[in-house]
Amino acid sequence: MQLIKAGMYAPSAVNKQPWHFILVTDKKLLNKIADVHPHGSMLRQAAAAIVVLGDVTLAHTPDYMPVDCAAATENILLAAHGLGLGAVWVGIHPREERKNALRELFRL
């Protein structure tokens, strides 16, 4: 939960905080994410993953949303390092095929 809080404390345009976080601990779901992401093989050994979702309806403008979510992701990575945890950024945006695959997995 400390890592998600770190993401929530990230700066965002006009402090809109246009993000949602999904904590994934289910091994089957971690494996499915690894199946659809060409650079996500490490998820097969991970204890958990945090999926950072941008919400265009909350963003100041759609153009700022990816930057805002990147700031949240960086905060999560820095917090993980500070706690002595390993972490890696596995990007989805702007790849439509990756975004669509995760939308399907999470029924978004």
TIVO-2410 file (N, C-alpha, C; in nm, 3 decimals):
# residues 108
REC num residu      c1      c2      c3 atome chaine
REC   1      M   0.082  -0.119   0.000     N      A
REC   1      M   0.000   0.000   0.000    CA      A
REC   1      M   0.087   0.126   0.000     C      A
REC   2      Q   0.207   0.118   0.058     N      A
REC   2      Q   0.297   0.234   0.058    CA      A
REC   2      Q   0.331   0.276  -0.084     C      A
REC   3      L   0.346   0.179  -0.173     N      A
REC   3      L   0.382   0.213  -0.310    CA      A
REC   3      L   0.267   0.284  -0.381     C      A
REC   4      I   0.147   0.238  -0.360     N      A
REC   4      I   0.032   0.304  -0.422    CA      A
REC   4      I   0.015   0.444  -0.366     C      A
REC   5      K   0.036   0.461  -0.236     N      A
REC   5      K   0.028   0.596  -0.178    CA      A
REC   5      K   0.132   0.688  -0.242     C      A
REC   6      A   0.250   0.635  -0.266     N      A
REC   6      A   0.354   0.716  -0.331    CA      A
REC   6      A   0.307   0.761  -0.469     C      A
REC   7      G   0.243   0.673  -0.543     N      A
REC   7      G   0.188   0.710  -0.672    CA      A
REC   7      G   0.081   0.817  -0.660     C      A
REC   8      M  -0.001   0.806  -0.558     N      A
REC   8      M  -0.109   0.903  -0.538    CA      A
REC   8      M  -0.055   1.041  -0.502     C      A
REC   9      Y   0.063   1.048  -0.445     N      A
REC   9      Y   0.122   1.176  -0.406    CA      A
REC   9      Y   0.195   1.245  -0.521     C      A
REC  10      A   0.197   1.185  -0.638     N      A
REC  10      A   0.269   1.244  -0.751    CA      A
REC  10      A   0.203   1.374  -0.796     C      A
REC  11      P   0.284   1.464  -0.851     N      A
REC  11      P   0.226   1.586  -0.907    CA      A
REC  11      P   0.150   1.553  -1.036     C      A
REC  12      S   0.051   1.636  -1.064     N      A
REC  12      S  -0.024   1.623  -1.190    CA      A
REC  12      S  -0.073   1.760  -1.232     C      A
REC  13      A  -0.101   1.776  -1.359     N      A
REC  13      A  -0.148   1.905  -1.411    CA      A
REC  13      A  -0.275   1.948  -1.338     C      A
REC  14      V  -0.271   2.066  -1.281     N      A
REC  14      V  -0.382   2.127  -1.208    CA      A
REC  14      V  -0.428   2.034  -1.094     C      A
REC  15      N  -0.338   1.949  -1.047     N      A
REC  15      N  -0.364   1.853  -0.940    CA      A
REC  15      N  -0.489   1.768  -0.966     C      A
REC  16      K  -0.511   1.731  -1.092     N      A
REC  16      K  -0.630   1.652  -1.128    CA      A
REC  16      K  -0.617   1.505  -1.089     C      A
REC  17      Q  -0.495   1.456  -1.073     N      A
REC  17      Q  -0.470   1.317  -1.034    CA      A
REC  17      Q  -0.553   1.219  -1.119     C      A
REC  18      P  -0.527   1.217  -1.250     N      A
REC  18      P  -0.610   1.138  -1.341    CA      A
REC  18      P  -0.570   0.991  -1.351     C      A
REC  19      W  -0.558   0.926  -1.239     N      A
REC  19      W  -0.509   0.789  -1.240    CA      A
REC  19      W  -0.592   0.700  -1.148     C      A
REC  20      H  -0.581   0.573  -1.176     N      A
REC  20      H  -0.633   0.467  -1.090    CA      A
REC  20      H  -0.521   0.364  -1.082     C      A
REC  21      F  -0.519   0.288  -0.976     N      A
REC  21      F  -0.416   0.186  -0.957    CA      A
REC  21      F  -0.483   0.051  -0.933     C      A
REC  22      I  -0.430  -0.052  -0.997     N      A
REC  22      I  -0.475  -0.188  -0.972    CA      A
REC  22      I  -0.356  -0.267  -0.919     C      A
REC  23      L  -0.372  -0.323  -0.800     N      A
REC  23      L  -0.269  -0.409  -0.742    CA      A
REC  23      L  -0.301  -0.552  -0.784     C      A
REC  24      V  -0.208  -0.614  -0.854     N      A
REC  24      V  -0.226  -0.750  -0.904    CA      A
REC  24      V  -0.135  -0.843  -0.825     C      A
REC  25      T  -0.194  -0.938  -0.755     N      A
REC  25      T  -0.116  -1.039  -0.683    CA      A
REC  25      T  -0.150  -1.181  -0.730     C      A
REC  26      D  -0.255  -1.194  -0.807     N      A
REC  26      D  -0.297  -1.325  -0.857    CA      A
REC  26      D  -0.197  -1.374  -0.963     C      A
REC  27      K  -0.136  -1.489  -0.938     N      A
REC  27      K  -0.032  -1.541  -1.028    CA      A
REC  27      K  -0.085  -1.566  -1.169     C      A
REC  28      K  -0.207  -1.615  -1.179     N      A
REC  28      K  -0.264  -1.640  -1.312    CA      A
REC  28      K  -0.276  -1.511  -1.391     C      A
REC  29      L  -0.319  -1.405  -1.324     N      A
REC  29      L  -0.334  -1.277  -1.392    CA      A
REC  29      L  -0.197  -1.217  -1.426     C      A
REC  30      L  -0.100  -1.230  -1.337     N      A
REC  30      L   0.036  -1.184  -1.368    CA      A
REC  30      L   0.089  -1.257  -1.492     C      A
REC  31      N   0.064  -1.386  -1.500     N      A
REC  31      N   0.108  -1.464  -1.617    CA      A
REC  31      N   0.036  -1.420  -1.744     C      A
REC  32      K  -0.092  -1.388  -1.732     N      A
REC  32      K  -0.167  -1.341  -1.849    CA      A
REC  32      K  -0.114  -1.207  -1.898     C      A
REC  33      I  -0.079  -1.119  -1.805     N      A
REC  33      I  -0.019  -0.991  -1.846    CA      A
REC  33      I   0.112  -1.018  -1.918     C      A
REC  34      A   0.192  -1.109  -1.865     N      A
REC  34      A   0.319  -1.144  -1.929    CA      A
REC  34      A   0.296  -1.202  -2.069     C      A
REC  35      D   0.188  -1.275  -2.086     N      A
REC  35      D   0.156  -1.333  -2.217    CA      A
REC  35      D   0.127  -1.226  -2.322     C      A
REC  36      V   0.064  -1.115  -2.282     N      A
REC  36      V   0.023  -1.013  -2.379    CA      A
REC  36      V   0.123  -0.899  -2.393     C      A
REC  37      H   0.222  -0.894  -2.306     N      A
REC  37      H   0.321  -0.786  -2.314    CA      A
REC  37      H   0.456  -0.845  -2.355     C      A
REC  38      P   0.512  -0.802  -2.467     N      A
REC  38      P   0.637  -0.862  -2.515    CA      A
REC  38      P   0.757  -0.842  -2.423     C      A
REC  39      H   0.749  -0.747  -2.330     N      A
REC  39      H   0.861  -0.722  -2.239    CA      A
REC  39      H   0.822  -0.747  -2.093     C      A
REC  40      G   0.718  -0.827  -2.072     N      A
REC  40      G   0.667  -0.849  -1.937    CA      A
REC  40      G   0.699  -0.985  -1.879     C      A
REC  41      S   0.801  -1.052  -1.931     N      A
REC  41      S   0.830  -1.189  -1.884    CA      A
REC  41      S   0.864  -1.194  -1.735     C      A
REC  42      M   0.920  -1.084  -1.680     N      A
REC  42      M   0.955  -1.085  -1.538    CA      A
REC  42      M   0.833  -1.095  -1.447     C      A
REC  43      L   0.715  -1.065  -1.502     N      A
REC  43      L   0.593  -1.075  -1.422    CA      A
REC  43      L   0.564  -1.218  -1.379     C      A
REC  44      R   0.619  -1.314  -1.451     N      A
REC  44      R   0.597  -1.455  -1.414    CA      A
REC  44      R   0.663  -1.489  -1.280     C      A
REC  45      Q   0.766  -1.415  -1.242     N      A
REC  45      Q   0.833  -1.438  -1.114    CA      A
REC  45      Q   0.796  -1.333  -1.010     C      A
REC  46      A   0.720  -1.234  -1.047     N      A
REC  46      A   0.688  -1.123  -0.956    CA      A
REC  46      A   0.585  -1.165  -0.852     C      A
REC  47      A   0.599  -1.108  -0.733     N      A
REC  47      A   0.499  -1.129  -0.629    CA      A
REC  47      A   0.376  -1.043  -0.654     C      A
REC  48      A   0.396  -0.930  -0.721     N      A
REC  48      A   0.285  -0.837  -0.744    CA      A
REC  48      A   0.322  -0.742  -0.857     C      A
REC  49      A   0.219  -0.675  -0.908     N      A
REC  49      A   0.238  -0.568  -1.005    CA      A
REC  49      A   0.136  -0.459  -0.973     C      A
REC  50      I   0.175  -0.337  -1.001     N      A
REC  50      I   0.082  -0.225  -0.989    CA      A
REC  50      I   0.058  -0.173  -1.130     C      A
REC  51      V  -0.066  -0.177  -1.172     N      A
REC  51      V  -0.104  -0.125  -1.303    CA      A
REC  51      V  -0.153   0.018  -1.282     C      A
REC  52      V  -0.089   0.112  -1.349     N      A
REC  52      V  -0.128   0.253  -1.341    CA      A
REC  52      V  -0.216   0.283  -1.462     C      A
REC  53      L  -0.340   0.321  -1.435     N      A
REC  53      L  -0.436   0.349  -1.541    CA      A
REC  53      L  -0.464   0.498  -1.547     C      A
REC  54      G  -0.458   0.555  -1.665     N      A
REC  54      G  -0.495   0.694  -1.685    CA      A
REC  54      G  -0.643   0.705  -1.715     C      A
REC  55      D  -0.706   0.807  -1.659     N      A
REC  55      D  -0.849   0.831  -1.679    CA      A
REC  55      D  -0.866   0.966  -1.747     C      A
REC  56      V  -0.895   0.963  -1.877     N      A
REC  56      V  -0.905   1.086  -1.954    CA      A
REC  56      V  -1.018   1.176  -1.902     C      A
REC  57      T  -1.118   1.118  -1.837     N      A
REC  57      T  -1.228   1.200  -1.784    CA      A
REC  57      T  -1.185   1.281  -1.663     C      A
REC  58      L  -1.073   1.244  -1.601     N      A
REC  58      L  -1.023   1.318  -1.485    CA      A
REC  58      L  -0.909   1.413  -1.521     C      A
REC  59      A  -0.850   1.395  -1.637     N      A
REC  59      A  -0.731   1.473  -1.674    CA      A
REC  59      A  -0.766   1.618  -1.704     C      A
REC  60      H  -0.669   1.707  -1.679     N      A
REC  60      H  -0.684   1.848  -1.715    CA      A
REC  60      H  -0.709   1.859  -1.865     C      A
REC  61      T  -0.626   1.794  -1.943     N      A
REC  61      T  -0.648   1.775  -2.086    CA      A
REC  61      T  -0.593   1.636  -2.119     C      A
REC  62      P  -0.644   1.574  -2.225     N      A
REC  62      P  -0.594   1.440  -2.259    CA      A
REC  62      P  -0.443   1.435  -2.283     C      A
REC  63      D  -0.386   1.544  -2.331     N      A
REC  63      D  -0.242   1.545  -2.359    CA      A
REC  63      D  -0.157   1.535  -2.233     C      A
REC  64      Y  -0.208   1.581  -2.120     N      A
REC  64      Y  -0.132   1.577  -1.996    CA      A
REC  64      Y  -0.139   1.441  -1.926     C      A
REC  65      M  -0.242   1.364  -1.955     N      A
REC  65      M  -0.263   1.240  -1.881    CA      A
REC  65      M  -0.143   1.145  -1.883     C      A
REC  66      P  -0.080   1.118  -1.999     N      A
REC  66      P   0.035   1.027  -1.996    CA      A
REC  66      P   0.150   1.080  -1.909     C      A
REC  67      V   0.171   1.209  -1.910     N      A
REC  67      V   0.278   1.269  -1.828    CA      A
REC  67      V   0.243   1.255  -1.680     C      A
REC  68      D   0.117   1.282  -1.647     N      A
REC  68      D   0.073   1.268  -1.508    CA      A
REC  68      D   0.091   1.124  -1.459     C      A
REC  69      C   0.052   1.029  -1.542     N      A
REC  69      C   0.066   0.888  -1.503    CA      A
REC  69      C   0.212   0.846  -1.496     C      A
REC  70      A   0.296   0.905  -1.581     N      A
REC  70      A   0.439   0.877  -1.573    CA      A
REC  70      A   0.496   0.926  -1.441     C      A
REC  71      A   0.451   1.042  -1.394     N      A
REC  71      A   0.497   1.094  -1.265    CA      A
REC  71      A   0.455   1.000  -1.153     C      A
REC  72      A   0.333   0.949  -1.158     N      A
REC  72      A   0.286   0.855  -1.056    CA      A
REC  72      A   0.369   0.727  -1.060     C      A
REC  73      T   0.398   0.680  -1.180     N      A
REC  73      T   0.479   0.558  -1.195    CA      A
REC  73      T   0.619   0.579  -1.139     C      A
REC  74      E   0.679   0.692  -1.169     N      A
REC  74      E   0.813   0.721  -1.118    CA      A
REC  74      E   0.813   0.727  -0.965     C      A
REC  75      N   0.710   0.787  -0.907     N      A
REC  75      N   0.702   0.790  -0.761    CA      A
REC  75      N   0.697   0.649  -0.704     C      A
REC  76      I   0.623   0.561  -0.769     N      A
REC  76      I   0.613   0.422  -0.724    CA      A
REC  76      I   0.750   0.355  -0.732     C      A
REC  77      L   0.821   0.375  -0.842     N      A
REC  77      L   0.953   0.315  -0.858    CA      A
REC  77      L   1.052   0.367  -0.754     C      A
REC  78      L   1.048   0.496  -0.727     N      A
REC  78      L   1.138   0.554  -0.626    CA      A
REC  78      L   1.105   0.502  -0.487     C      A
REC  79      A   0.977   0.490  -0.457     N      A
REC  79      A   0.936   0.437  -0.326    CA      A
REC  79      A   0.980   0.291  -0.312     C      A
REC  80      A   0.965   0.213  -0.418     N      A
REC  80      A   1.008   0.073  -0.413    CA      A
REC  80      A   1.158   0.064  -0.384     C      A
REC  81      H   1.235   0.146  -0.453     N      A
REC  81      H   1.380   0.148  -0.429    CA      A
REC  81      H   1.410   0.186  -0.284     C      A
REC  82      G   1.341   0.286  -0.234     N      A
REC  82      G   1.361   0.330  -0.096    CA      A
REC  82      G   1.328   0.223   0.006     C      A
REC  83      L   1.238   0.133  -0.030     N      A
REC  83      L   1.200   0.023   0.059    CA      A
REC  83      L   1.285  -0.102   0.036     C      A
REC  84      G   1.382  -0.092  -0.055     N      A
REC  84      G   1.467  -0.207  -0.083    CA      A
REC  84      G   1.401  -0.311  -0.172     C      A
REC  85      L   1.300  -0.271  -0.247     N      A
REC  85      L   1.229  -0.363  -0.335    CA      A
REC  85      L   1.275  -0.345  -0.479     C      A
REC  86      G   1.273  -0.452  -0.552     N      A
REC  86      G   1.301  -0.443  -0.695    CA      A
REC  86      G   1.175  -0.400  -0.768     C      A
REC  87      A   1.191  -0.322  -0.871     N      A
REC  87      A   1.076  -0.277  -0.949    CA      A
REC  87      A   1.122  -0.243  -1.090     C      A
REC  88      V   1.030  -0.253  -1.183     N      A
REC  88      V   1.060  -0.221  -1.323    CA      A
REC  88      V   0.936  -0.159  -1.386     C      A
REC  89      W   0.960  -0.066  -1.476     N      A
REC  89      W   0.853   0.001  -1.550    CA      A
REC  89      W   0.833  -0.076  -1.680     C      A
REC  90      V   0.717  -0.132  -1.698     N      A
REC  90      V   0.682  -0.202  -1.822    CA      A
REC  90      V   0.575  -0.118  -1.891     C      A
REC  91      G   0.614  -0.047  -1.995     N      A
REC  91      G   0.525   0.049  -2.059    CA      A
REC  91      G   0.415  -0.013  -2.144     C      A
REC  92      I   0.304   0.055  -2.146     N      A
REC  92      I   0.190   0.016  -2.228    CA      A
REC  92      I   0.160   0.126  -2.332     C      A
REC  93      H   0.144   0.249  -2.284     N      A
REC  93      H   0.110   0.362  -2.369    CA      A
REC  93      H   0.231   0.399  -2.454     C      A
REC  94      P   0.218   0.429  -2.578     N      A
REC  94      P   0.098   0.452  -2.660    CA      A
REC  94      P   0.059   0.332  -2.747     C      A
REC  95      R   0.107   0.215  -2.715     N      A
REC  95      R   0.082   0.096  -2.798    CA      A
REC  95      R  -0.063   0.049  -2.784     C      A
REC  96      E  -0.143   0.070  -2.886     N      A
REC  96      E  -0.286   0.036  -2.882    CA      A
REC  96      E  -0.308  -0.113  -2.856     C      A
REC  97      E  -0.226  -0.199  -2.917     N      A
REC  97      E  -0.246  -0.342  -2.898    CA      A
REC  97      E  -0.224  -0.382  -2.752     C      A
REC  98      R  -0.131  -0.317  -2.685     N      A
REC  98      R  -0.107  -0.346  -2.543    CA      A
REC  98      R  -0.220  -0.290  -2.458     C      A
REC  99      K  -0.262  -0.169  -2.489     N      A
REC  99      K  -0.373  -0.109  -2.413    CA      A
REC  99      K  -0.499  -0.195  -2.429     C      A
REC 100      N  -0.528  -0.238  -2.550     N      A
REC 100      N  -0.647  -0.320  -2.573    CA      A
REC 100      N  -0.638  -0.454  -2.502     C      A
REC 101      A  -0.520  -0.514  -2.500     N      A
REC 101      A  -0.503  -0.643  -2.431    CA      A
REC 101      A  -0.529  -0.628  -2.281     C      A
REC 102      L  -0.478  -0.521  -2.221     N      A
REC 102      L  -0.502  -0.501  -2.078    CA      A
REC 102      L  -0.647  -0.463  -2.050     C      A
REC 103      R  -0.707  -0.386  -2.138     N      A
REC 103      R  -0.850  -0.354  -2.121    CA      A
REC 103      R  -0.931  -0.483  -2.117     C      A
REC 104      E  -0.897  -0.576  -2.204     N      A
REC 104      E  -0.967  -0.704  -2.208    CA      A
REC 104      E  -0.942  -0.785  -2.081     C      A
REC 105      L  -0.816  -0.793  -2.039     N      A
REC 105      L  -0.784  -0.870  -1.918    CA      A
REC 105      L  -0.855  -0.818  -1.794     C      A
REC 106      F  -0.862  -0.685  -1.782     N      A
REC 106      F  -0.921  -0.623  -1.664    CA      A
REC 106      F  -1.067  -0.582  -1.684     C      A
REC 107      R  -1.120  -0.616  -1.800     N      A
REC 107      R  -1.259  -0.583  -1.834    CA      A
REC 107      R  -1.288  -0.435  -1.816     C      A
REC 108      L  -1.205  -0.353  -1.876     N      A
REC 108      L  -1.220  -0.207  -1.866    CA      A
REC 108      L  -1.289  -0.152  -1.990     C      A
***
